Amino acid sequence: MQHEMRAEYEEGSSGRVAGAPVKIWHMVRGNGTTAMCGRELDPDADTQAADLWATGDAGPFCHSCGAMYLREVP
C-alpha cells in the first residue's frame, strides 16, 4: 500500500497560503486526506514522501499515525 505524509497547519493557516506553518505531519494512505489517526486534513495541504518519515527530517510527526504506519510497512 502506498503512503504519503500530509501537513496539518497551525490554527488559522491553510495549505492555500505559501509558507504556512505546519503544526504536525500525518500519514495518509495513497493520496487521501484522512490521516491514519482519523483526522481529516485539507486537500490543499502540502505532502511529502513517506520515506522522509524514517529520516526524522520531516518535522513534528503524529505519534498515532507513526504507530499505525509501522504496522503496515515491511
GUDREN-968354 format. One record per residue: residue number from 1; residue in one letter; x, y, z of N, C-alpha, C, O, CB in turn. Coordinates in Angstrom, 1 decimal, padded with zeros to 4 digits. Glycine has a CB too. Layout:
BEGIN
+-----+------+--------+--------+--------+--------+--------+--------+--------+--------+--------+--------+--------+--------+--------+--------+--------+
: pos : code :   n.c1 :   n.c2 :   n.c3 :  ca.c1 :  ca.c2 :  ca.c3 :   c.c1 :   c.c2 :   c.c3 :   o.c1 :   o.c2 :   o.c3 :  cb.c1 :  cb.c2 :  cb.c3 :
+-----+------+--------+--------+--------+--------+--------+--------+--------+--------+--------+--------+--------+--------+--------+--------+--------+
: NUM :    A :      X :      Y :      Z :      X :      Y :      Z :      X :      Y :      Z :      X :      Y :      Z :      X :      Y :      Z :
...
+-----+------+--------+--------+--------+--------+--------+--------+--------+--------+--------+--------+--------+--------+--------+--------+--------+
***
This chain:
BEGIN
+-----+------+--------+--------+--------+--------+--------+--------+--------+--------+--------+--------+--------+--------+--------+--------+--------+
: pos : code :   n.c1 :   n.c2 :   n.c3 :  ca.c1 :  ca.c2 :  ca.c3 :   c.c1 :   c.c2 :   c.c3 :   o.c1 :   o.c2 :   o.c3 :  cb.c1 :  cb.c2 :  cb.c3 :
+-----+------+--------+--------+--------+--------+--------+--------+--------+--------+--------+--------+--------+--------+--------+--------+--------+
:   1 :    M :  000.8 : -001.2 :  000.0 :  000.0 :  000.0 :  000.0 :  000.9 :  001.2 :  000.0 :  001.9 :  001.3 :  000.7 : -001.0 :  000.0 :  001.2 :
:   2 :    Q :  000.6 :  002.2 : -000.8 :  001.3 :  003.5 : -000.9 :  000.8 :  004.4 :  000.2 : -000.3 :  004.5 :  000.6 :  001.1 :  004.1 : -002.3 :
:   3 :    H :  001.8 :  005.1 :  000.8 :  001.5 :  006.1 :  001.8 :  002.2 :  007.5 :  001.4 :  003.1 :  007.5 :  000.6 :  002.0 :  005.7 :  003.2 :
:   4 :    E :  001.7 :  008.6 :  002.0 :  002.4 :  009.8 :  001.9 :  002.1 :  010.6 :  003.2 :  001.1 :  010.4 :  003.9 :  001.9 :  010.6 :  000.6 :
:   5 :    M :  002.9 :  011.6 :  003.5 :  002.7 :  012.5 :  004.6 :  001.9 :  013.7 :  004.1 :  002.2 :  014.2 :  003.0 :  004.0 :  012.9 :  005.3 :
:   6 :    R :  001.0 :  014.2 :  005.0 :  000.2 :  015.3 :  004.7 :  000.2 :  016.3 :  005.9 :  000.1 :  015.8 :  007.0 : -001.3 :  015.0 :  004.3 :
:   7 :    A :  000.4 :  017.6 :  005.6 :  000.5 :  018.5 :  006.7 : -000.8 :  018.9 :  007.4 : -001.9 :  018.9 :  006.7 :  001.1 :  019.8 :  006.2 :
:   8 :    E : -000.8 :  019.1 :  008.7 : -001.8 :  019.8 :  009.4 : -001.2 :  021.1 :  009.8 : -000.1 :  021.2 :  010.4 : -002.3 :  018.9 :  010.7 :
:   9 :    Y : -001.9 :  022.2 :  009.6 : -001.4 :  023.5 :  009.8 : -001.8 :  024.1 :  011.2 : -002.8 :  023.7 :  011.8 : -001.9 :  024.5 :  008.7 :
:  10 :    E : -001.1 :  025.1 :  011.6 : -001.4 :  025.9 :  012.8 : -002.8 :  026.5 :  012.6 : -003.2 :  026.7 :  011.5 : -000.3 :  027.0 :  013.1 :
:  11 :    E : -003.4 :  026.7 :  013.7 : -004.8 :  027.3 :  013.7 : -004.8 :  028.6 :  012.9 : -003.9 :  029.5 :  013.1 : -005.2 :  027.6 :  015.2 :
:  12 :    G : -005.7 :  028.7 :  012.0 : -005.9 :  029.9 :  011.2 : -005.0 :  029.9 :  009.9 : -005.1 :  030.8 :  009.1 : -005.5 :  031.1 :  012.0 :
:  13 :    S : -004.2 :  028.8 :  009.7 : -003.4 :  028.7 :  008.5 : -004.0 :  027.6 :  007.6 : -004.8 :  026.8 :  008.0 : -002.0 :  028.4 :  008.8 :
:  14 :    S : -003.6 :  027.6 :  006.3 : -004.0 :  026.5 :  005.4 : -003.0 :  026.3 :  004.4 : -002.0 :  027.1 :  004.2 : -005.4 :  026.8 :  004.8 :
:  15 :    G : -003.1 :  025.2 :  003.6 : -002.2 :  024.9 :  002.5 : -002.3 :  025.8 :  001.3 : -001.5 :  025.8 :  000.4 : -002.4 :  023.5 :  002.1 :
:  16 :    R : -003.3 :  026.7 :  001.4 : -003.5 :  027.6 :  000.3 : -002.6 :  028.8 :  000.4 : -002.5 :  029.6 : -000.5 : -005.0 :  028.1 :  000.2 :
:  17 :    V : -001.9 :  029.0 :  001.6 : -001.0 :  030.1 :  001.8 :  000.4 :  029.6 :  001.8 :  000.8 :  028.7 :  002.6 : -001.4 :  030.8 :  003.2 :
:  18 :    A :  001.2 :  030.1 :  000.9 :  002.6 :  029.7 :  000.8 :  003.3 :  030.0 :  002.1 :  003.2 :  031.0 :  002.7 :  003.3 :  030.5 : -000.4 :
:  19 :    G :  004.1 :  029.0 :  002.5 :  004.9 :  029.1 :  003.7 :  004.1 :  029.0 :  005.0 :  004.6 :  029.4 :  006.1 :  005.6 :  030.4 :  003.7 :
:  20 :    A :  002.8 :  028.5 :  004.9 :  002.0 :  028.4 :  006.2 :  002.7 :  027.5 :  007.2 :  003.3 :  026.4 :  006.7 :  000.6 :  027.8 :  005.8 :
:  21 :    P :  002.7 :  027.8 :  008.4 :  003.4 :  027.0 :  009.4 :  002.7 :  025.6 :  009.7 :  001.5 :  025.6 :  009.9 :  003.5 :  027.7 :  010.8 :
:  22 :    V :  003.5 :  024.6 :  009.5 :  003.0 :  023.2 :  009.7 :  003.0 :  022.9 :  011.2 :  004.0 :  023.1 :  011.9 :  003.8 :  022.2 :  009.0 :
:  23 :    K :  001.9 :  022.5 :  011.7 :  001.7 :  022.1 :  013.2 :  002.3 :  020.7 :  013.4 :  003.1 :  020.5 :  014.3 :  000.3 :  022.2 :  013.6 :
:  24 :    I :  001.9 :  019.8 :  012.5 :  002.3 :  018.4 :  012.6 :  002.1 :  017.7 :  011.3 :  001.2 :  018.1 :  010.5 :  001.6 :  017.7 :  013.8 :
:  25 :    W :  002.9 :  016.7 :  011.0 :  002.7 :  015.9 :  009.8 :  002.0 :  014.6 :  010.2 :  002.2 :  014.0 :  011.2 :  004.1 :  015.5 :  009.1 :
:  26 :    H :  001.1 :  014.2 :  009.3 :  000.3 :  012.9 :  009.5 :  000.6 :  012.0 :  008.3 :  001.1 :  012.5 :  007.2 : -001.2 :  013.2 :  009.5 :
:  27 :    M :  000.3 :  010.7 :  008.5 :  000.5 :  009.8 :  007.4 : -000.9 :  009.4 :  006.8 : -001.8 :  009.2 :  007.6 :  001.2 :  008.5 :  007.9 :
:  28 :    V : -001.0 :  009.4 :  005.5 : -002.3 :  009.1 :  004.9 : -002.0 :  007.9 :  003.9 : -000.9 :  007.7 :  003.5 : -002.9 :  010.3 :  004.1 :
:  29 :    R : -003.1 :  007.1 :  003.6 : -002.9 :  006.0 :  002.7 : -003.2 :  006.6 :  001.3 : -004.1 :  007.4 :  001.1 : -004.0 :  004.9 :  003.0 :
:  30 :    G : -002.4 :  006.2 :  000.4 : -002.5 :  006.7 : -001.0 : -002.3 :  008.2 : -001.0 : -001.4 :  008.7 : -000.4 : -003.8 :  006.3 : -001.6 :
:  31 :    N : -003.2 :  008.8 : -001.8 : -003.1 :  010.3 : -001.8 : -004.4 :  010.9 : -001.1 : -004.9 :  011.9 : -001.6 : -002.9 :  010.8 : -003.2 :
:  32 :    G : -004.9 :  010.2 : -000.1 : -006.1 :  010.6 :  000.6 : -005.9 :  011.8 :  001.5 : -004.8 :  012.4 :  001.5 : -006.6 :  009.4 :  001.4 :
:  33 :    T : -007.0 :  012.2 :  002.1 : -007.0 :  013.3 :  003.0 : -007.3 :  013.0 :  004.5 : -007.4 :  013.8 :  005.3 : -007.9 :  014.4 :  002.5 :
:  34 :    T : -007.6 :  011.7 :  004.7 : -007.9 :  011.2 :  006.1 : -006.6 :  010.6 :  006.6 : -006.1 :  009.6 :  006.1 : -009.1 :  010.2 :  006.1 :
:  35 :    A : -006.1 :  011.2 :  007.7 : -004.9 :  010.7 :  008.3 : -005.2 :  009.3 :  008.9 : -006.3 :  008.9 :  009.2 : -004.4 :  011.6 :  009.4 :
:  36 :    M : -004.1 :  008.5 :  009.1 : -004.3 :  007.2 :  009.7 : -004.8 :  007.3 :  011.1 : -005.4 :  006.3 :  011.6 : -002.9 :  006.4 :  009.7 :
:  37 :    C : -004.6 :  008.4 :  011.8 : -005.2 :  008.6 :  013.2 : -006.6 :  009.0 :  013.1 : -007.3 :  009.1 :  014.2 : -004.3 :  009.7 :  013.9 :
:  38 :    G : -007.2 :  009.3 :  011.9 : -008.6 :  009.6 :  011.8 : -008.8 :  011.1 :  011.5 : -010.0 :  011.5 :  011.2 : -009.3 :  009.2 :  013.0 :
:  39 :    R : -007.8 :  011.9 :  011.7 : -008.0 :  013.4 :  011.5 : -008.2 :  013.7 :  010.0 : -007.5 :  013.1 :  009.2 : -006.8 :  014.2 :  012.0 :
:  40 :    E : -009.2 :  014.5 :  009.7 : -009.4 :  014.9 :  008.3 : -008.6 :  016.1 :  008.0 : -008.6 :  017.1 :  008.7 : -011.0 :  015.2 :  008.0 :
:  41 :    L : -007.8 :  016.0 :  006.9 : -006.8 :  017.0 :  006.5 : -007.3 :  017.8 :  005.3 : -008.0 :  017.3 :  004.5 : -005.4 :  016.4 :  006.3 :
:  42 :    D : -006.7 :  019.0 :  005.1 : -007.1 :  019.8 :  004.0 : -006.5 :  019.2 :  002.7 : -005.4 :  018.8 :  002.6 : -006.5 :  021.3 :  004.2 :
:  43 :    P : -007.4 :  019.1 :  001.7 : -006.9 :  018.6 :  000.4 : -005.8 :  019.4 : -000.2 : -005.1 :  018.9 : -001.1 : -008.1 :  018.4 : -000.6 :
:  44 :    D : -005.7 :  020.7 :  000.1 : -004.7 :  021.6 : -000.4 : -003.4 :  021.5 :  000.4 : -002.4 :  022.2 :  000.1 : -005.2 :  023.0 : -000.5 :
:  45 :    A : -003.3 :  020.7 :  001.5 : -002.2 :  020.6 :  002.4 : -001.0 :  020.1 :  001.6 : -001.1 :  019.3 :  000.7 : -002.5 :  019.8 :  003.6 :
:  46 :    D :  000.2 :  020.6 :  002.0 :  001.5 :  020.1 :  001.5 :  001.6 :  018.6 :  001.8 :  001.1 :  018.1 :  002.8 :  002.7 :  020.9 :  002.0 :
:  47 :    T :  002.3 :  017.9 :  000.9 :  002.6 :  016.5 :  001.1 :  004.1 :  016.2 :  001.0 :  004.8 :  017.0 :  000.4 :  001.8 :  015.6 :  000.1 :
:  48 :    Q :  004.5 :  015.1 :  001.6 :  005.9 :  014.7 :  001.5 :  005.9 :  013.2 :  001.3 :  004.9 :  012.5 :  001.6 :  006.7 :  015.1 :  002.7 :
:  49 :    A :  007.0 :  012.7 :  000.7 :  007.1 :  011.2 :  000.5 :  007.2 :  010.5 :  001.9 :  007.8 :  011.0 :  002.8 :  008.3 :  010.9 : -000.3 :
:  50 :    A :  006.6 :  009.4 :  002.0 :  006.6 :  008.6 :  003.2 :  008.0 :  008.2 :  003.7 :  008.2 :  008.1 :  004.9 :  005.7 :  007.3 :  003.1 :
:  51 :    D :  008.9 :  008.1 :  002.7 :  010.3 :  007.8 :  003.1 :  011.0 :  008.8 :  004.0 :  011.9 :  008.4 :  004.7 :  011.1 :  007.6 :  001.8 :
:  52 :    L :  010.5 :  010.0 :  003.9 :  011.1 :  011.1 :  004.8 :  010.8 :  010.8 :  006.3 :  011.5 :  011.3 :  007.1 :  010.6 :  012.4 :  004.4 :
:  53 :    W :  009.7 :  010.1 :  006.6 :  009.3 :  009.9 :  007.9 :  010.5 :  009.2 :  008.7 :  010.8 :  009.5 :  009.8 :  008.1 :  009.0 :  008.0 :
:  54 :    A :  011.1 :  008.2 :  008.0 :  012.2 :  007.4 :  008.7 :  013.4 :  008.2 :  008.9 :  014.3 :  007.9 :  009.8 :  012.5 :  006.2 :  007.9 :
:  55 :    T :  013.6 :  009.3 :  008.2 :  014.9 :  010.1 :  008.4 :  014.8 :  011.1 :  009.6 :  015.9 :  011.5 :  010.1 :  015.1 :  010.9 :  007.1 :
:  56 :    G :  013.6 :  011.4 :  010.0 :  013.5 :  012.3 :  011.1 :  013.6 :  013.8 :  010.7 :  013.5 :  014.7 :  011.5 :  014.5 :  012.1 :  012.2 :
:  57 :    D :  013.7 :  014.0 :  009.4 :  013.8 :  015.3 :  008.8 :  012.5 :  015.9 :  008.4 :  012.4 :  017.1 :  008.0 :  014.8 :  015.3 :  007.6 :
:  58 :    A :  011.4 :  015.2 :  008.6 :  010.1 :  015.6 :  008.2 :  009.5 :  016.7 :  009.1 :  008.5 :  017.3 :  008.7 :  009.2 :  014.4 :  008.0 :
:  59 :    G :  010.0 :  016.8 :  010.3 :  009.4 :  017.8 :  011.2 :  008.6 :  017.0 :  012.2 :  008.6 :  015.8 :  012.3 :  008.5 :  018.8 :  010.5 :
:  60 :    P :  007.8 :  017.7 :  013.0 :  007.0 :  017.0 :  014.0 :  006.0 :  016.1 :  013.4 :  005.4 :  016.4 :  012.4 :  006.2 :  018.0 :  014.9 :
:  61 :    F :  005.9 :  014.9 :  013.9 :  005.1 :  013.8 :  013.3 :  004.1 :  013.3 :  014.3 :  004.4 :  013.1 :  015.5 :  006.0 :  012.7 :  012.7 :
:  62 :    C :  002.9 :  013.0 :  013.8 :  001.8 :  012.4 :  014.6 :  002.2 :  011.1 :  015.2 :  002.5 :  010.2 :  014.4 :  000.5 :  012.4 :  013.9 :
:  63 :    H :  002.2 :  010.9 :  016.5 :  002.6 :  009.6 :  017.1 :  001.7 :  008.5 :  016.7 :  002.1 :  007.4 :  016.4 :  002.7 :  009.8 :  018.6 :
:  64 :    S :  000.4 :  008.8 :  016.7 : -000.6 :  007.7 :  016.3 : -000.5 :  007.3 :  014.9 : -000.5 :  006.1 :  014.6 : -002.0 :  008.2 :  016.6 :
:  65 :    C : -000.3 :  008.2 :  014.0 : -000.1 :  007.9 :  012.6 :  001.2 :  007.0 :  012.4 :  001.2 :  006.1 :  011.7 :  000.0 :  009.1 :  011.7 :
:  66 :    G :  002.2 :  007.4 :  013.1 :  003.5 :  006.7 :  013.1 :  003.4 :  005.3 :  013.5 :  003.9 :  004.4 :  012.9 :  004.6 :  007.4 :  013.9 :
:  67 :    A :  002.7 :  005.0 :  014.6 :  002.5 :  003.7 :  015.1 :  001.7 :  002.8 :  014.1 :  002.0 :  001.7 :  013.9 :  001.7 :  003.7 :  016.5 :
:  68 :    M :  000.7 :  003.4 :  013.5 : -000.1 :  002.6 :  012.6 :  000.6 :  002.4 :  011.3 :  000.6 :  001.3 :  010.7 : -001.4 :  003.4 :  012.2 :
:  69 :    Y :  001.4 :  003.4 :  010.9 :  002.2 :  003.2 :  009.7 :  003.2 :  002.1 :  009.8 :  003.4 :  001.3 :  008.9 :  003.0 :  004.5 :  009.4 :
:  70 :    L :  003.9 :  002.0 :  011.0 :  004.9 :  000.9 :  011.2 :  004.2 : -000.5 :  011.2 :  004.9 : -001.4 :  010.8 :  005.5 :  001.1 :  012.6 :
:  71 :    R :  003.0 : -000.6 :  011.5 :  002.3 : -001.9 :  011.4 :  001.9 : -002.2 :  009.9 :  001.6 : -003.4 :  009.7 :  001.0 : -001.8 :  012.2 :
:  72 :    E :  002.0 : -001.3 :  009.0 :  001.6 : -001.5 :  007.6 :  002.7 : -001.7 :  006.7 :  002.6 : -002.2 :  005.6 :  000.7 : -000.4 :  007.1 :
:  73 :    V :  003.9 : -001.2 :  007.0 :  005.0 : -001.3 :  006.1 :  006.0 : -002.4 :  006.6 :  006.1 : -002.7 :  007.8 :  005.7 :  000.1 :  006.0 :
:  74 :    P :  006.6 : -003.0 :  005.6 :  007.6 : -004.1 :  006.0 :  008.8 : -003.5 :  006.6 :  009.7 : -004.3 :  007.0 :  008.0 : -004.9 :  004.7 :
+-----+------+--------+--------+--------+--------+--------+--------+--------+--------+--------+--------+--------+--------+--------+--------+--------+
***
